[in-house]
Amino acid sequence: MLSTQYRLRLEFICQRIVKGEEVKLDDMIWADKLAKSNRSASEMLRKARRMAINPDIEKGSLDDFINRMNLGDPDPSNHITGNNSIEEIVEWFKQDKTDDWRQRD
C-alpha cells in the first residue's frame, strides 16, 4: 500500500504523463523505482502511459476495457502485429520476468 504522500506524488507524475507535459528525470526515476517495488504504482504508471499513447479512448471500447483492466503492455512497439512466424510468437512468450514478479503487495 502506498502512503498518501507517495500516492499524491505519483498521481501528479501520471497526470503530467497523460497530458504529455515534461516530467523531471528525478521524478521519472523515482516513479520507475516505486513501480518496480509496488504493484499499485506499476498499474498507475502503465495506465498513464497507455492514456498518453492513445488519448482518444472511447468509453466502452476495447481499448477502454484493456486500460481499465490494466492488461498488456502500453508500449505499441512491444505488440505483435501482422503475420508472424511461430518462432517469433514463441520468443515473445519467453520474455524474461522482472525480479518483482515474486513480490506481493
C-alpha positions in Angstrom: 0.0 0.0 0.0 1.3 3.4 -0.9 1.5 6.2 1.7 -0.6 9.3 1.0 2.5 11.3 0.2 3.8 8.8 -2.3 0.4 8.3 -3.9 -0.1 12.0 -4.4 3.4 12.5 -5.9 2.8 9.5 -8.3 -0.6 10.8 -9.3 1.0 14.2 -10.1 3.6 12.5 -12.3 0.9 10.3 -14.0 -1.2 13.4 -14.8 1.8 15.0 -16.4 2.4 11.9 -18.5 -1.2 11.7 -19.6 -1.2 15.4 -20.6 2.1 15.0 -22.5 3.9 17.5 -20.3 7.5 17.4 -19.3 8.4 15.2 -16.3 11.6 15.8 -14.4 14.2 13.0 -14.8 14.4 12.6 -11.0 10.7 12.2 -10.7 10.6 9.6 -13.5 13.5 7.6 -11.9 11.6 7.8 -8.6 8.3 6.6 -10.2 10.0 3.7 -12.0 11.8 2.5 -8.9 8.5 2.7 -7.0 6.7 0.8 -9.8 9.2 -2.0 -9.6 8.6 -2.4 -5.9 4.8 -1.7 -5.7 2.1 -3.2 -7.9 -0.3 -0.4 -7.4 2.3 2.2 -8.5 3.1 0.0 -11.5 -0.5 -0.1 -12.5 -0.9 3.6 -12.2 2.1 4.2 -14.4 1.0 1.7 -17.1 -2.4 3.3 -17.3 -1.0 6.8 -17.6 1.4 5.7 -20.4 -1.5 4.0 -22.2 -3.6 7.1 -21.9 -0.7 9.2 -23.2 -0.3 7.0 -26.2 -4.0 6.8 -27.0 -5.7 9.9 -25.6 -8.9 9.4 -27.7 -10.0 6.2 -26.0 -13.8 5.9 -26.3 -15.6 4.9 -23.2 -16.9 1.3 -23.6 -14.4 0.5 -26.3 -12.0 -2.5 -26.3 -9.1 -0.1 -25.6 -11.0 1.4 -22.6 -11.6 -2.2 -21.3 -8.0 -3.1 -21.7 -6.9 0.1 -19.9 -9.4 -0.4 -17.0 -8.3 -4.0 -16.6 -4.6 -3.0 -16.9 -3.9 -5.7 -19.4 -1.0 -5.8 -21.8 2.0 -3.6 -22.4 1.2 0.1 -23.1 4.1 0.4 -25.5 2.9 -0.4 -29.0 6.4 -1.2 -30.1 6.2 -4.3 -28.0 3.0 -5.5 -29.6 2.9 -8.4 -32.1 1.1 -7.4 -35.3 0.7 -8.9 -38.7 1.7 -12.4 -39.9 4.5 -13.6 -37.6 6.3 -16.8 -37.7 5.8 -19.4 -35.0 9.3 -18.8 -33.8 8.6 -15.1 -33.2 5.5 -15.8 -31.2 7.3 -18.4 -29.1 10.1 -15.9 -28.5 7.6 -13.2 -27.4 6.1 -15.6 -24.8 9.6 -16.4 -23.4 10.1 -12.8 -22.2 12.1 -12.6 -19.1 10.2 -11.8 -15.9 11.4 -9.0 -13.8 12.7 -9.6 -10.3 9.5 -8.2 -8.8 7.2 -10.9 -10.2 7.5 -12.8 -6.9 6.6 -9.8 -4.8 3.3 -9.5 -3.0 1.7 -6.1 -2.3 
